[in-house]
Amino acid sequence: MSECCCLKEYEHESLLKWFGVYVLFAVVVTCAVLAAINIDIFEEKSCCGKVFWYVVIVAMPYIFVNLLYSLMQFKMKLANIFLKAALSCAISVALFRTIAELRPVSADDADIVVYALSMFIGIMLVRDISRNIPMALPNLVNRVLLVGNDGFMEKAKELVGLSNQRFQLAGAFSFPRRDESLPEQKSEDIFEVAKALKANKVVISLVERRGVFPLQEMLNCKLSGIEVLDAPSFFERITGKLLIEDINPSWFIFCHGFNITPGLLLVKRFLDVCCSLVGLALLAPFAPLLMLAIKLDSPGPILFRQTRVGRGDKPFVLYKLRTMRQDAEHGTGAVWAATADPRVTRLGRFLRASRIDEVPQLINVLQGKMSLVGPRPERPEFIDKLKKIIPYYSERHFVKPGVTGWAQVRYPYGASVEDALEKLRYDLYYIKNISILFDLRIILKTIGVVLLCKGSR
């Protein structure tokens, strides 16, 4: 068989969808080029026809070559990726010259095609390389040697498979427990095994380290440029959350992160105030309509006030637009919202799905009780219960709660202790890695979640 690896992701997509995505992207690139070089063809009667031909010249050759690669099952090595780009460019140039022979083209037309083709092929190159890093750039792949004697070994193998090709499993080294004899591979072999397998990371997870930890071998690895990670750090790097079960208090004290400095808090507060003022100003014209709609939909107040727990375990009053019946918790007390909760009003379903009900929390942000980004505030009734069951739950209250957060964009709505534990993993990861850039990333992801109406109940 020829050198091959079919475009795996396309095997599960319809050809029409695949074709449409490329064409749409080419249209966007072409329009961006037109705007950038300040050529306005949209006033011309034949503007649609011109854009059509630009897109055909730019996108169709790449689509054809991409389909050919898929059918021939070429391996996506770096040379083959560049060859695909070169073939696409050559066909595009030939197609443009053929059209130029059949009908007159201007210098502007040539400029548009050159710029759009360069941008389109450049972005496709980056995309192809990033999707095929193990074959295209094998030296950049993290090859992992697992060393351990506990249940995390199997979980780590699964994590490597879920790492989106960022990690490859180089091998596994079963390490004896204190009451077990050494296997044929001794602990002194770990460094040699790592070198033989060309591993650049060693992940170690032991049930008990005292008396059995291969200190000299791990030191040899570390000083030879092989990164040594414990199970929680490896889990965090792949999943974007913390492995709470395997973390002890000393890990929090000595690990890198949790740098909540006064300067960071000052910048964060400045952005919170500015964004909240802008958000409230933009939504103010629609406030009367929303207030009227809520009043007409069901009896009760427009604003919903509820006690939540904020920074330092201090309670505060959180504001939301009311989305449930006025007597939603009559006779039941505090309960989590359920899927298709019957207590939610007709308008409330839309407000929850679009997250418009959260807008009044910008007032809480201006008051200093909340931040734009942070762990979501919980109710005191739930907090008291969760503290007794989940370790380190109070640690999420060392920062202000947020209107959105890392857990909100990575995990669906939670309505159980298990969900609370999973969200805590993300919340502690956020606190550990807190930064302004991380906040901006979460805000961008939140926009995507809102547009797709994900995670609401």
N, C-alpha and C positions, 0 to 999 in steps of 0.2 A: 504494500500500500504506500502511496506517496506520503511525504511528510505531512502530517495532518492533525488537525484539531478543528472540528467544525465549530462555528460560532454557537456555542452551547445555548446561550440565552435566546437565540432566534428560533431554536428548534421548538420552543414552547410558545411562540408568538405567531399570530397570523401574519402572512406575507403582506396583506393589505395594510395592517397597522404599522409594520416595519417600514414599508414604502412611504406611508403617509408621514411618519415622524421625520424621516430624512428630508422629504420635500418641504414640510413645514419649517424645518430648521433652515433649509436653504433660502426660503422666502424671508425669514427673519434676518439672516446674514445679509442678503441682498439689500433689504430695506435699510439695515444699519449702515451699510456702505454708502447708499444713496444719501442718507442723512449726514454721514461723516464728511463726504467730499462735496456736500452742498450742491448736488445736482437734483433739480426738481423736475421729474418727468411726469409727475402726477397731474399736471395741468394739461398735458398732451392728450389727445383723443385716443391714441394707441398705447397709453401707459400700461394697461393690463397685459397687452400683447408683448410689450417690451420686457416687463417683469417676468412673464412666462418664459420667454426665451433665455433670459439671464439664468433663471432657475434650472431650466433644462441643461444648459451648458455647464453649470456649476455642479448640480447634484446628480444627474442621470448617469454620467460615467462612473462616479463613485458607487452608486447603487448597483450598477451592472458588475463592476469588479468585485464588490463585496459579496454579491450573490454567487459569482464564479468561485471565489475563495471558499464559500460555504459548501458549494456542491463538490468541489475538488478536495475539500477537507485539508487545506494547508495548515501546517502548524503556524501559530501566530508568534513566530520568532521576530526579533527586531528587524532583521534583514527583510523578511517577508512583509512586515508592516510598512516599511519604507518603500518596498517594491509596489505594494498596493497603492500607496499615495502617488508614486511616480507614474504608474500606469493610468490612474485616474486623471492626473494632470495632463498627460500626453493626449488622452482621448478628448478631454475638454478643449485643449488647444486645437486639435484636429477638427473637432466639431465647429469651433468658432470660425476657423479659416474656411471651412466648407460653407457656412452660412454667409460669410463675407463675400464669397464668390457668387452667391445666388442673389444677394440683396445688399444694398449699400449700408455700411456701418460707419459710425463716426468715431473720433478719438475718445469721446466720452464713453461710448459703448465699450471700447477696448479697456479703458481704465476701470470701469465698473466690473467687468468680467475678471480682470487680473486681481483686483482687490478682494472681491467676493470669493473667488476661487482660492486665493491665498489664505483668507480667514477660515473658510469652510474646511479645507484640507488640513490646515494647522490644528484646528479644534478636533477633527476626526483622528489625527495622529495621536494627540494627547489622550483622547478617549480610548483608542485601540491599545495603546501602551499601558494605560492604567488598568484596563480590564484584563490584561494578559501579562501582568508583571512576572509571574514565575517563569514563563517562557521568554518574554521579551527582555527582561532585566533580572536574570537569575541571581546575580550577586547582591541584589537589593532585598531578596526574600529572607525573612527571619526564619532560620532553621532551628527548631527547638528540640532539645534533648530533655525528656522528662525523667526526673529522679525522685523516687518516692516509695512509700509502703502503706498508703492509705487509699481511701475511696476517691480522692481527688484525681488520681491518675486517669481513670476512665473519663471523668468529667473534663479533664484537660484535653484529652484526645478529641472529645466532641467540640470543645471550644476552638481548637485549631481548625477543625472543619468548618466552623461558622465564622472564621475571621476574614472572610472575603479575600482569600489568597494572600493576606498580609503575613501569615505564618504557615510554615510547613513542618510536619512532624518528622524530625530526623531519626528519632528512635526513642526507646523507653528503657530505663535502667531500674530494675526492681531492687530496692534496697532493703536489707533485713531489719526486722525489729530487734529490740534489745534481747528478747528471749529466743531469737532465731539464729541459726548458724549462717555463716557467710555462704552465698552461692558460689558457683564457679567464677563468676565475675566478682572480684573483690572491690572494696570501695576505692582502692588505689587505681583502679582501672577507669574511673569516671572521666578524668581529664583526657586520657588516651582515647577513650570512646568518643568523647566530644570532638576531638581533633580529627579522628578517622571519619566521623560522620559529617564533618564540616559544619558543625552546629555553631551558631553565633549567640545562642541563648541557652542557658540551663535553668530549668524550672524545678525547684526542689520542694517537696511536700512530704513531711514526715509526721507520723502520729505523735512521736515524742523525740525531741532533739537531744536531750541530755544523755551523754555517754555514747551516742551513735552518730552524731552529726559529722560528716566527712569534712572537717574544717580545712585540712591541708589541700584536699582536692578542689574545694570551692575557691580557696585562695589562689591555687594554680590557674584555675579558669579565669578568675577575675583579673589577675595580673597579666594574663595572656590575651586580653581583649574580648573574652567571652563574657557576656552579661549574665549575672546570676540573679534570678528572681525567686521570691517565695510565692506560694500559691495565691495569696490575696492580691499581690501586685500584678501577677499574670492575668488573673481573672478581671481585675480593674482595667488593664490595658486593652483587653479584647472586647469587653462588654459595656464599658462606660458606666459601671456601677461597682459597689464594694461587696466583697464576700464577707458579710458580717459574721457568719458562723465561725470563721477561722481567724477572726481578729481579736486580739487581746488589748487591754488598755495601753500597754507599752508600745504597741504598733502605732497608735494614734500620736503618741508623744514623739517617737523617733522617726516616723516616716516623713518623706518630703511632701509639703503642701500645707493646707490650712493656714495660709498666710493672709489673715484678715487684718490688713494694716490701716491706720488712720487715713493715709493718703487714698487708698482704694475706696474706703467708705465715703470720703469727701467727694471724689469724682462720681461715684455711684449715686450719691444723693443729688448731686447737681443734674445728672442725666435723668434721674427719676422725676425731679420737679419740672424740668423743661419738657420732657415727653408727656407728662401728665397734663400740663397746661395746654399743650398743643392738641392732645387727644380730646380733652373736654371741650376746647374751642371748636374743633371740627365737628363734634357730635352734638353741640348745643342746638343747632337749627332743627335737628330731628327730635329733640327731647319732647316738645309738646305732642307730637304725633304718637310717640312711644307711650307717654303717660296716658293719653286718651285711649289708646288701644288696650293697655293693661286694665284700665278701669272698665271698659266695655266688655272685656273678655270674661272677667270674674270679679266678684265683690272682694274688697280688701284693700290694703294700702298699696301704693305704687312701689315704694322702696321697702325692701326686706332687710331687717336688721337682725343680726345674730352674733352672739358672743363667740369669739375665736381666741386661740392662744397664740401670742406673738413672741417677739424676741425676749429672751430671759424668762420664759414661762409666764409673761404678763398678759392678762386678758384684755381684749379690746373689742369694740363693736365694728363688725364688718358690714359693708353696704352692698346690696345687690338689687337688681330689678326683680320683683316678685315673679316667680315662674310656677309656683304651686298654689293649691287652694289655701285659703286662710286657715283652715283647720287641719292642715296636712299631718300634724303630729299629735292631734287630739286622741288621747287614749293609748298611744304607742310610745310616746316619748321620743328621744333622739334615736333615729335610725338612718342608716345609709340609704341613698337613693338607689333604686333597682332599675334594671333594664325595662324600658317601656313602663315606667312608674305611673300608676293611675292617678297619683296625686298631682302630676304635672298638668297644667292647663294647656289648651290648644295653642295659644300664643307662646306659652312657656317653652314648648318643644322647639319652636323656631328660635327663640331667644337663647336657649341652651346650646342648640346646634351651632348657631352663629357666634356664640360667646358674647353676644351683646349684653346679656344679663350681668356680665362681669365689669362693665364700664364704670359703674359708680365706685368701684374699688380704687379708681384713680384719686378719689377724694381721700381714701385711706392713705394713699401714697403721699399726697400733699400734706396730710396730717403727720407724716413721719411714722405711722404705725406699720406700713408695708413698704415694699420695694417693687419695682416692675418685675424683677426676676428674683426668685428665691423659692424655698419649699412652700407648698400650699399650706395655709393655716388650717388647723383642725379644731374641732369643737372640744371643750374641756371634758365633756362626758366620754368622748372617745379617747382623749389623751390619757386620762387616768387609767383606762383599761389597757391601752397599748403599752404604756410604760412598764406595766407589770409583766407583760408577755414578751415584748421585743427588746433585746439588748440595745443600748445606746440610742434609744428613741429620743431622749431629752437633748442629745447633741444637735439635733436639727434646729433647735431653738437658740443657737448661738448667733444666728443671722436673722434679719427681718424676713418674715414670710413674703411671698411674691404673688403678683397677679398671675404670672405664669412661672414655669420652672422646668428644670431638666427632666423631672419625673413626668410632668404633664405632656412633654413632647415625645417621650420615649415609651410611655406606658399608658394603657387606656384607663378609664375611670375606675377607681378602686372602691369596693364595697364589702371588704372582709379584712380579717386580720392578716391573711396571706397577702392580700393586695397591699396592705399598709407596710408589711415587711419589704415587699418588692420595691415599693416607692421610696422607702427609707434608704435602700441601697443607692438609688439614683440621687436622693437628696444629699447624702453624705459625700457622694462623689462630687457633686456640685460644690459643696462647701470646701472640700479638699482642693479643688482645682479652680476656685473662684477667681474671676478676672473680668475686666471690662469686655475683652474680646469674646470670652465665653458667654457673657450676657447677650452680646449682639448676635452671636450664633443662635442662642436659644430664642431670641425675639424673631429672627428670620424663620426658624423652624416653626414657631408658633403661628406665624402668618400662614404657612403651608397647612398646618393642622386646622386652622379656622376655615380656610378656603375649601378644604376637603371635608369639613364637618366631621372630624374624627374625634372619638373619645368622649362624647357627651352622653348624658342620660336624662 
